Each structure stands twice: as C-alpha cells, then as structure tokens.
Amino acid sequence: MGFRDRFKNAKSWYKEGVKLAQKGRYPETLECFDKAIELDPKSEIAWNSKGLILEKLGRYSEAVTSFDEALKFDPKFTLARINKGIALRKLGKYEEALNCFDNALEQYPEHVLALINKGITLGKLRKFDESLECFNQVIEIDPENAEGWFNKGLIYKELENLDESKKSFEKALEIEPGYEAAWKAKEELVEE
C-alpha cells in the first residue's frame, strides 16, 4: 500500500475497484472491495460487488457468503438476492436458488432478471412448462428482451419443438443481431 492509499476512504476504494473490474482485473478489484469493506463493513453495495467478482472468478461459495453479507445489511436488496440465486444455481443448489428468485419476485413481481434466472433454474430442474411460463412472462413484460426469447428457444429445444425453438432464436437475433449464443443455438438446430 502506497503513501496515498492510507488516505483513501471506503468510497474511493470502491470506485477504484469498479474501474479495475471494467478492465477485467478481478484479483485487484477484489483487493479494493476488501479495503472498502474493511473501512465500511456495512456497505451492502461493496459486499454485493465483491460477490459478483468472486462469481466471475468461479468462487461461488464465497460469492454466496458475500451476497448474504449484503442482505444482512439490507434485507430488501433485490439485486443481491438475485445474484445469490445465480451463484447458488452455479453450485447446483437449484431449490435454494429458486427460493432467492421467488423472494425477489415477491417484492417485484415483474423483475425481468429474477424471472429469467428462475426460468433458467427451472430448466435445470427439467420443469420445462414452468420454465417456459417464466420466459413468456419476460416477453410479455419486455417483448424486446433477447435473453427471454433465447431462453425460450432453449426450452422449446428441450421439449423437441424445433420449429418454435428456431422462431425464438430468430426473434432473439432480430432484437440483438450479435447474440453469439443465439447464433450458435440456431446453427445447432440446423445440424440436427
């Protein structure tokens, strides 16, 4: 830690971490967020951001712990709850992840990010009809949501409804022509 670093406050450490994150320098980002938390242990924003970086580094259990800390200081921090659900899903803890998404949806029934992640998680549990319901809700709320259309296409593919799958991928690509995952999924349909 250099001479100037001794005079930084939690907010400046956090801002520096955000800048480093935008450059993809995650280990250094984590150090900055840790310093921000050390100076302001109740900063739910810093805890949430730390969790996001841990998730990017594949450290999902630690990410869940960070999201829990954020929620301890702000139990209504919906984004931290959704982020926790995403990390839990990546750990294969699907039911716990669903609880997070459902909790977020209790607060905000039309929260698109919560609906998308609930739909993805239901798909992992092979509950395709319920998953499709989530993606249909997303599209009803935001017809231009490429991720909703893409995920709807993935579920139709699982259900072996290849025509609807293709239409969904095409709609995602119409909205977002550079959507690589949708291009790849559509190409895989043609190969089948």
C-alpha positions as CSV (number, residue, x, y, z in Angstrom):
1,M,0.0,0.0,0.0
2,G,1.5,3.3,-1.1
3,F,1.6,6.6,0.8
4,R,-1.6,7.9,-0.9
5,D,-3.5,4.7,-0.2
6,R,-3.5,5.5,3.5
7,F,-5.8,8.5,2.9
8,K,-8.4,6.7,0.8
9,N,-11.9,6.2,2.2
10,A,-14.2,3.3,1.6
11,K,-16.0,5.1,-1.3
12,S,-12.7,5.8,-3.2
13,W,-11.6,2.2,-2.7
14,Y,-14.9,1.0,-4.1
15,K,-14.7,3.4,-7.1
16,E,-11.2,2.2,-7.8
17,G,-12.5,-1.4,-7.7
18,V,-15.2,-0.6,-10.2
19,K,-12.7,0.9,-12.6
20,L,-10.4,-2.2,-12.3
21,A,-13.4,-4.5,-12.8
22,Q,-14.3,-2.7,-16.0
23,K,-10.7,-3.6,-17.2
24,G,-11.2,-7.2,-16.2
25,R,-8.5,-7.0,-13.4
26,Y,-10.5,-9.1,-10.9
27,P,-7.9,-10.0,-8.3
28,E,-7.0,-6.3,-7.9
29,T,-10.7,-5.4,-7.9
30,L,-11.3,-7.9,-5.0
31,E,-8.5,-6.2,-3.1
32,C,-10.1,-2.8,-3.5
33,F,-13.5,-4.1,-2.4
34,D,-12.0,-5.8,0.6
35,K,-10.4,-2.5,1.6
36,A,-13.7,-0.7,1.1
37,I,-15.4,-3.3,3.3
38,E,-12.7,-3.0,5.9
39,L,-13.4,0.7,6.2
40,D,-17.2,0.4,5.9
41,P,-18.2,-3.2,6.9
42,K,-21.9,-2.4,6.5
43,S,-21.6,-1.4,2.8
44,E,-24.1,-3.7,1.1
45,I,-23.1,-2.3,-2.3
46,A,-19.4,-3.3,-1.7
47,W,-20.4,-6.7,-0.4
48,N,-22.6,-7.3,-3.4
49,S,-19.9,-6.1,-5.8
50,K,-17.4,-8.4,-4.1
51,G,-19.8,-11.3,-4.6
52,L,-20.0,-10.5,-8.3
53,I,-16.3,-10.6,-8.7
54,L,-16.0,-13.8,-6.7
55,E,-18.6,-15.3,-9.0
56,K,-16.6,-14.2,-12.1
57,L,-13.6,-15.9,-10.5
58,G,-15.6,-19.1,-10.1
59,R,-15.6,-18.9,-6.3
60,Y,-19.3,-19.4,-6.0
61,S,-19.5,-20.4,-2.3
62,E,-17.6,-17.3,-1.3
63,A,-19.8,-15.2,-3.6
64,V,-22.9,-16.6,-1.7
65,T,-21.3,-15.5,1.6
66,S,-20.7,-12.0,0.2
67,F,-24.3,-11.7,-1.0
68,D,-25.5,-12.9,2.4
69,E,-23.5,-10.1,4.0
70,A,-25.1,-7.6,1.6
71,L,-28.5,-8.9,2.5
72,K,-27.7,-8.8,6.3
73,F,-27.3,-5.0,6.0
74,D,-30.2,-4.5,3.5
75,P,-32.6,-7.4,3.5
76,K,-34.6,-5.8,0.7
77,F,-31.6,-5.6,-1.7
78,T,-33.3,-7.4,-4.5
79,L,-30.2,-7.5,-6.8
80,A,-28.1,-9.1,-4.1
81,R,-30.8,-11.7,-3.6
82,I,-30.9,-12.5,-7.4
83,N,-27.1,-12.6,-7.5
84,K,-27.1,-15.0,-4.6
85,G,-29.6,-17.2,-6.5
86,I,-27.3,-17.2,-9.6
87,A,-24.3,-18.3,-7.5
88,L,-26.4,-21.0,-5.8
89,R,-27.5,-22.2,-9.2
90,K,-23.9,-22.4,-10.4
91,L,-23.2,-24.6,-7.3
92,G,-26.1,-26.9,-8.3
93,K,-28.3,-25.8,-5.4
94,Y,-31.3,-25.3,-7.6
95,E,-34.0,-25.3,-4.9
96,E,-32.1,-22.7,-2.8
97,A,-31.6,-20.6,-6.0
98,L,-35.4,-20.8,-6.7
99,N,-36.1,-19.5,-3.2
100,C,-33.9,-16.5,-3.9
101,F,-35.7,-15.7,-7.2
102,D,-39.1,-16.3,-5.7
103,N,-38.3,-13.9,-2.8
104,A,-37.2,-11.2,-5.3
105,L,-40.4,-11.8,-7.3
106,E,-42.5,-11.4,-4.1
107,Q,-41.1,-7.9,-3.8
108,Y,-41.1,-7.1,-7.6
109,P,-43.4,-9.5,-9.5
110,E,-42.2,-8.2,-12.9
111,H,-38.5,-8.2,-12.2
112,V,-37.2,-9.4,-15.5
113,L,-33.8,-10.6,-14.2
114,A,-35.4,-12.6,-11.5
115,L,-37.8,-14.2,-14.0
116,I,-35.1,-15.1,-16.4
117,N,-33.0,-16.7,-13.7
118,K,-36.0,-18.5,-12.3
119,G,-36.7,-19.8,-15.8
120,I,-33.2,-21.0,-16.3
121,T,-33.1,-22.7,-12.9
122,L,-36.5,-24.4,-13.6
123,G,-35.0,-25.6,-16.9
124,K,-32.0,-27.1,-14.9
125,L,-34.6,-29.0,-12.8
126,R,-36.3,-30.1,-16.1
127,K,-39.5,-28.3,-15.2
128,F,-39.9,-27.1,-18.7
129,D,-43.5,-26.0,-18.6
130,E,-42.9,-23.7,-15.6
131,S,-39.6,-22.5,-17.2
132,L,-41.5,-21.6,-20.4
133,E,-44.0,-19.7,-18.3
134,C,-41.2,-17.5,-16.8
135,F,-39.8,-16.7,-20.3
136,N,-43.3,-15.9,-21.6
137,Q,-43.8,-13.5,-18.7
138,V,-40.4,-11.9,-19.5
139,I,-41.5,-11.4,-23.1
140,E,-44.9,-10.1,-22.1
141,I,-43.2,-7.5,-19.9
142,D,-40.5,-6.7,-22.4
143,P,-41.2,-8.0,-25.9
144,E,-37.7,-6.8,-27.0
145,N,-35.8,-8.9,-24.4
146,A,-33.4,-11.0,-26.5
147,E,-32.4,-13.1,-23.5
148,G,-36.0,-14.1,-22.8
149,W,-36.5,-15.2,-26.4
150,F,-33.2,-17.1,-26.4
151,N,-34.0,-19.0,-23.3
152,K,-37.5,-19.7,-24.5
153,G,-35.8,-21.2,-27.6
154,L,-33.6,-23.4,-25.4
155,I,-36.6,-24.8,-23.5
156,Y,-38.5,-25.5,-26.8
157,K,-35.4,-27.4,-27.9
158,E,-35.5,-29.5,-24.8
159,L,-39.2,-30.2,-25.5
160,E,-38.2,-31.2,-29.0
161,N,-40.4,-28.5,-30.5
162,L,-37.7,-27.4,-33.0
163,D,-40.0,-25.1,-35.0
164,E,-40.8,-22.9,-32.0
165,S,-37.2,-23.2,-30.9
166,K,-36.0,-21.8,-34.2
167,K,-38.6,-19.0,-34.2
168,S,-37.5,-18.0,-30.7
169,F,-33.8,-17.9,-31.6
170,E,-34.6,-15.9,-34.7
171,K,-36.6,-13.4,-32.7
172,A,-33.6,-13.1,-30.2
173,L,-31.3,-12.4,-33.2
174,E,-33.8,-9.9,-34.8
175,I,-33.6,-8.0,-31.5
176,E,-29.9,-8.5,-30.9
177,P,-28.1,-9.5,-34.1
178,G,-24.7,-10.0,-32.4
179,Y,-26.1,-12.5,-29.8
180,E,-23.5,-15.2,-30.2
181,A,-25.2,-17.9,-28.1
182,A,-28.4,-17.5,-30.1
183,W,-26.5,-17.9,-33.4
184,K,-24.8,-21.0,-32.1
185,A,-28.0,-22.5,-30.8
186,K,-29.8,-21.8,-34.2
187,E,-26.9,-23.3,-36.1
188,E,-27.0,-26.4,-33.9
189,L,-30.7,-26.8,-34.7
190,V,-29.9,-26.8,-38.4
191,E,-27.3,-29.6,-37.9
192,E,-29.9,-31.8,-36.0
